[in-house]
Amino acid sequence: MAFSTVGEAFTELLKRIELNPTRVALASQRYNAVKTTIEGTLPGKTVSQIGSFQRKTKIRPADLGDALDIDAVVSFGRFYKYAGAGESGTTPSNALETVRRALVSDKTYRVMTPKKDHPVVTLQYADDMKIELIPAFADATGAHPHPGASIDCYIIGTSSGDWESADYDYDAAIISSLNGMTKQRLVPTAKIVKTYFRNVEMPLKSFDTELLVATIVPAIVAAWDAKNYSYGYEFILAQFLREASGLLTNPVQLQGSYTPPVDSGLTKSQLAGLGTFLKDRADEAWMLAKLEDKGQALRGWSDFFGDPLPAN
């Protein structure tokens, strides 16, 4: 299929990185089965999806295959205080073992041998699908309030055996709200950026990338819409790369969220180097975005972005 404009090529790109609907249906079926098992075995506990599935930012694997990871939180209910000295309480290790035992109580999952690893219990299927279950409590201590919103912040276990905040539901709600404010451009842009970062091997986690997009893109869209600019995703990507280049060395966090900034594990020097790389790529992207020759622009963007952006 031939494409006459860069805009059409990016529309096709978004189609190509969408998940396989058959695999999504299977993932939903498996998730619901796990949810039923855990909630039936552990009365009072609830299972709900989190991660990129919840935020609707999941993209297809690099090889366009069918591997899928599903993240879910197992809520042990609301808690009102931490255990003090000499008091007993639930530790992250206890919570993980509780979830693991609930799964293996079903013979189906005993065969799959769920793996326990802080802070998740991982259920690995033979076809490369994976469900990661994170034990958590909803914080009712008042330490993580969301005034005007009936959203609880979770606490989850860490590898050091402590509990830390994880604002899964609030983060998803904010990204959904920002997507609406940008006239449904934020989520597609996040998918495009995640694909591009994967192609150029940017050593950033998926959620870190989403935070950058959520921090930068709404202001770009608001400013350009106010001036009645005509623009496509290629322009948003070019401007995003330019602005992201200056934000990499600072922690990024959604406003009002208690989720700790994602640690890339990189030094400030390494992050500064990545910032320089993104600035150079932004300059090239802007040059391509301004090309008037449509054929040259299509070929240039295909070379710049890589698969699966079509060349023509």
C-alpha positions as CSV (number, residue, x, y, z in Angstrom):
1,M,0.0,0.0,0.0
2,A,1.4,3.4,-1.0
3,F,1.2,6.4,1.2
4,S,1.2,9.9,-0.2
5,T,1.9,11.9,3.0
6,V,3.9,11.6,6.2
7,G,0.6,12.0,8.1
8,E,-0.7,8.9,6.4
9,A,2.5,7.0,7.2
10,F,2.2,7.9,10.9
11,T,-1.5,6.8,10.9
12,E,-0.3,3.4,9.5
13,L,2.4,3.2,12.1
14,L,-0.2,3.5,14.8
15,K,-2.2,0.7,13.3
16,R,0.9,-1.5,13.1
17,I,1.9,-1.1,16.7
18,E,-1.6,-1.9,18.0
19,L,-1.9,-5.2,19.9
20,N,-3.1,-8.3,18.2
21,P,-6.8,-8.4,19.1
22,T,-6.9,-12.1,19.3
23,R,-4.0,-12.1,21.9
24,V,-5.7,-9.2,23.8
25,A,-8.9,-11.4,24.0
26,L,-6.8,-14.3,25.3
27,A,-5.0,-12.1,27.8
28,S,-8.3,-10.8,29.1
29,Q,-9.6,-14.3,29.5
30,R,-6.5,-15.4,31.4
31,Y,-6.5,-12.3,33.5
32,N,-10.2,-12.8,34.5
33,A,-9.4,-16.4,35.4
34,V,-6.5,-15.4,37.6
35,K,-8.7,-12.7,39.2
36,T,-11.5,-15.2,39.9
37,T,-9.0,-17.6,41.5
38,I,-7.4,-15.1,43.8
39,E,-10.6,-13.3,44.8
40,G,-12.3,-16.7,45.4
41,T,-9.4,-18.0,47.5
42,L,-8.7,-14.8,49.4
43,P,-12.0,-13.2,50.5
44,G,-11.8,-9.5,50.8
45,K,-8.9,-9.1,48.4
46,T,-9.4,-7.6,44.9
47,V,-7.5,-7.8,41.7
48,S,-7.4,-5.0,39.1
49,Q,-5.3,-4.1,36.1
50,I,-2.6,-1.5,36.2
51,G,0.3,-0.6,34.0
52,S,0.2,0.3,30.3
53,F,-3.0,-1.8,29.8
54,Q,-4.8,0.3,32.3
55,R,-3.4,3.5,30.8
56,K,-4.1,2.2,27.2
57,T,-0.5,2.9,26.1
58,K,0.6,-0.7,25.4
59,I,2.3,-1.3,22.1
60,R,3.1,-4.4,20.2
61,P,6.5,-6.1,20.7
62,A,9.4,-5.0,18.5
63,D,9.2,-8.1,16.3
64,L,5.4,-7.5,15.9
65,G,4.9,-10.9,17.6
66,D,2.4,-11.9,20.3
67,A,4.3,-11.7,23.6
68,L,2.2,-9.8,26.2
69,D,2.8,-8.8,29.7
70,I,-0.1,-8.0,32.0
71,D,0.3,-6.1,35.2
72,A,-2.2,-6.4,38.0
73,V,-2.5,-5.2,41.6
74,V,-3.8,-7.5,44.3
75,S,-5.3,-5.2,46.9
76,F,-5.3,-6.5,50.5
77,G,-7.7,-3.7,51.4
78,R,-7.3,-0.4,53.1
79,F,-4.9,0.1,56.0
80,Y,-5.0,2.9,58.5
81,K,-1.6,2.7,60.2
82,Y,1.8,1.0,60.0
83,A,2.8,-1.5,62.6
84,G,4.9,0.1,65.4
85,A,7.7,-1.4,67.3
86,G,6.7,-4.7,68.9
87,E,3.5,-4.9,66.8
88,S,2.8,-7.5,64.1
89,G,1.9,-6.6,60.6
90,T,2.0,-7.8,57.0
91,T,5.4,-7.6,55.3
92,P,6.0,-7.5,51.6
93,S,7.3,-11.1,51.7
94,N,4.2,-12.3,53.6
95,A,2.0,-10.6,51.0
96,L,3.9,-12.2,48.1
97,E,3.6,-15.6,49.6
98,T,-0.1,-15.2,50.2
99,V,-0.7,-14.4,46.6
100,R,1.6,-17.3,45.4
101,R,-0.3,-19.8,47.6
102,A,-3.6,-18.5,46.3
103,L,-2.5,-19.2,42.8
104,V,-1.0,-22.6,43.3
105,S,-4.2,-23.7,45.2
106,D,-5.6,-24.0,41.6
107,K,-4.0,-27.0,39.8
108,T,-3.9,-25.0,36.6
109,Y,-1.4,-22.5,38.1
110,R,0.5,-25.1,40.0
111,V,1.6,-26.5,36.7
112,M,2.7,-23.1,35.6
113,T,4.8,-22.6,38.8
114,P,4.3,-18.9,39.6
115,K,7.7,-17.2,40.3
116,K,7.9,-15.0,43.4
117,D,10.2,-12.0,43.0
118,H,10.0,-8.6,44.8
119,P,7.6,-6.9,44.4
120,V,5.7,-9.3,42.1
121,V,4.5,-12.8,41.7
122,T,5.0,-13.7,38.0
123,L,2.9,-16.2,36.2
124,Q,4.6,-17.3,33.0
125,Y,2.7,-19.1,30.2
126,A,4.2,-21.4,27.6
127,D,3.3,-18.9,24.7
128,D,5.4,-16.0,26.2
129,M,2.4,-14.3,27.8
130,K,3.1,-13.2,31.4
131,I,0.9,-11.9,34.2
132,E,2.7,-10.0,37.0
133,L,0.8,-9.7,40.3
134,I,1.7,-6.9,42.7
135,P,0.5,-7.2,46.3
136,A,-0.6,-3.9,47.7
137,F,-2.6,-2.0,50.3
138,A,-4.8,1.1,49.7
139,D,-3.4,3.8,52.0
140,A,-6.1,5.2,54.3
141,T,-3.7,6.8,56.7
142,G,-4.2,10.3,55.2
143,A,-0.6,10.5,54.1
144,H,-1.4,10.4,50.4
145,P,-4.6,12.3,49.9
146,H,-6.3,13.2,46.6
147,P,-8.7,16.0,47.5
148,G,-11.9,16.0,45.5
149,A,-11.1,12.5,44.1
150,S,-12.2,9.1,45.4
151,I,-8.9,7.5,44.5
152,D,-6.7,5.7,46.9
153,C,-2.9,5.6,46.6
154,Y,-1.4,2.1,47.0
155,I,1.6,1.0,48.9
156,I,3.7,-1.9,47.4
157,G,6.7,-3.8,48.6
158,T,10.3,-3.1,47.6
159,S,13.2,-5.4,47.1
160,S,14.6,-4.1,50.4
161,G,11.5,-5.2,52.3
162,D,9.9,-1.8,52.8
163,W,6.6,-0.4,51.6
164,E,6.5,2.5,49.2
165,S,3.7,4.5,47.5
166,A,2.5,3.6,44.0
167,D,-0.3,5.8,42.7
168,Y,-1.5,3.5,39.9
169,D,-5.1,4.6,39.7
170,Y,-4.4,8.3,40.0
171,D,-1.6,8.1,37.3
172,A,-4.0,6.4,34.9
173,A,-6.8,8.9,35.6
174,I,-4.4,11.8,35.0
175,I,-3.1,10.4,31.7
176,S,-6.7,9.7,30.6
177,S,-7.6,13.3,31.5
178,L,-4.6,14.7,29.6
179,N,-5.5,12.6,26.6
180,G,-8.9,14.3,26.5
181,M,-7.4,17.7,26.9
182,T,-5.2,17.1,23.9
183,K,-8.1,15.9,21.8
184,Q,-7.0,12.3,22.0
185,R,-3.4,13.0,20.9
186,L,-1.5,12.1,24.1
187,V,-1.9,8.4,24.1
188,P,-1.1,7.9,20.4
189,T,2.0,10.2,20.9
190,A,3.1,8.0,23.8
191,K,2.8,4.9,21.7
192,I,4.8,6.6,18.9
193,V,7.5,7.8,21.3
194,K,7.8,4.4,23.0
195,T,8.3,2.8,19.6
196,Y,10.9,5.3,18.5
197,F,12.8,5.1,21.8
198,R,12.8,1.3,21.4
199,N,14.2,1.6,17.9
200,V,17.0,3.9,19.0
201,E,17.6,1.9,22.2
202,M,16.9,4.7,24.6
203,P,17.6,3.1,28.1
204,L,14.4,4.5,29.6
205,K,11.6,2.4,31.2
206,S,8.2,2.5,29.5
207,F,6.6,4.4,32.3
208,D,9.4,6.9,32.4
209,T,8.8,7.6,28.7
210,E,5.1,8.0,29.3
211,L,5.8,10.5,32.1
212,L,7.9,12.6,29.7
213,V,5.1,12.5,27.1
214,A,2.5,13.5,29.7
215,T,4.7,16.3,31.0
216,I,5.6,17.8,27.6
217,V,2.9,17.1,25.0
218,P,-0.2,18.8,26.5
219,A,1.6,22.2,26.5
220,I,2.7,21.7,22.9
221,V,-0.8,20.9,21.8
222,A,-2.4,23.7,23.8
223,A,0.0,26.3,22.3
224,W,-0.4,25.1,18.7
225,D,-4.2,24.8,18.9
226,A,-4.4,28.3,20.3
227,K,-2.6,29.6,17.3
228,N,-4.7,27.3,14.9
229,Y,-1.6,25.6,13.6
230,S,-2.0,22.6,11.3
231,Y,0.2,19.8,12.4
232,G,0.6,16.0,12.5
233,Y,2.3,13.6,14.8
234,E,5.6,14.2,13.0
235,F,5.6,17.8,14.3
236,I,4.6,16.7,17.8
237,L,7.4,14.1,17.8
238,A,10.0,16.6,16.7
239,Q,9.0,19.2,19.3
240,F,8.8,16.5,22.0
241,L,12.3,15.4,21.3
242,R,13.6,18.9,21.5
243,E,11.9,19.5,24.9
244,A,12.7,16.1,26.3
245,S,16.4,16.6,25.7
246,G,16.4,19.2,28.5
247,L,14.3,17.2,31.0
248,L,16.2,13.9,31.2
249,T,18.5,14.9,34.0
250,N,15.6,15.9,36.3
251,P,13.1,13.6,38.0
252,V,9.8,13.5,36.2
253,Q,6.5,13.0,38.1
254,L,2.9,13.6,37.3
255,Q,1.5,16.6,39.2
256,G,-0.2,15.4,42.4
257,S,1.0,11.8,42.0
258,Y,2.7,10.0,44.9
259,T,4.4,7.5,42.6
260,P,8.1,8.0,43.0
261,P,10.0,9.2,39.9
262,V,11.2,6.2,37.9
263,D,14.9,5.6,38.5
264,S,16.6,5.0,35.2
265,G,19.7,3.7,36.9
266,L,21.8,6.1,34.8
267,T,24.3,8.7,36.0
268,K,23.7,12.4,35.4
269,S,26.5,12.3,32.8
270,Q,24.9,9.5,30.9
271,L,21.5,11.3,31.0
272,A,23.1,14.5,29.8
273,G,24.6,12.5,26.9
274,L,21.2,11.1,26.0
275,G,19.8,14.7,26.2
276,T,22.4,15.8,23.6
277,F,21.5,12.8,21.4
278,L,17.8,13.7,21.6
279,K,18.5,17.4,20.7
280,D,20.4,16.3,17.6
281,R,17.6,14.0,16.6
282,A,15.1,16.8,17.2
283,D,17.0,19.1,14.8
284,E,16.9,16.4,12.2
285,A,13.2,15.7,12.8
286,W,12.3,19.3,12.4
287,M,14.2,19.4,9.2
288,L,12.2,16.5,7.9
289,A,8.9,17.9,9.2
290,K,9.5,21.1,7.1
291,L,10.3,19.3,3.8
292,E,7.9,20.2,1.0
293,D,8.8,17.3,-1.2
294,K,6.4,14.6,0.0
295,G,8.3,11.7,-1.4
296,Q,11.6,12.9,0.1
297,A,9.9,13.5,3.4
298,L,8.4,10.0,3.5
299,R,11.7,8.4,2.8
300,G,13.5,10.6,5.3
301,W,11.0,9.9,8.1
302,S,11.3,6.1,7.4
303,D,15.0,6.3,7.7
304,F,14.8,8.5,10.8
305,F,12.2,6.5,12.6
306,G,12.8,2.9,11.5
307,D,10.4,0.0,11.4
308,P,7.4,-0.2,11.4
309,L,7.0,3.4,9.9
310,P,6.4,2.8,6.2
311,A,8.6,4.4,3.6
312,N,6.0,4.9,0.8
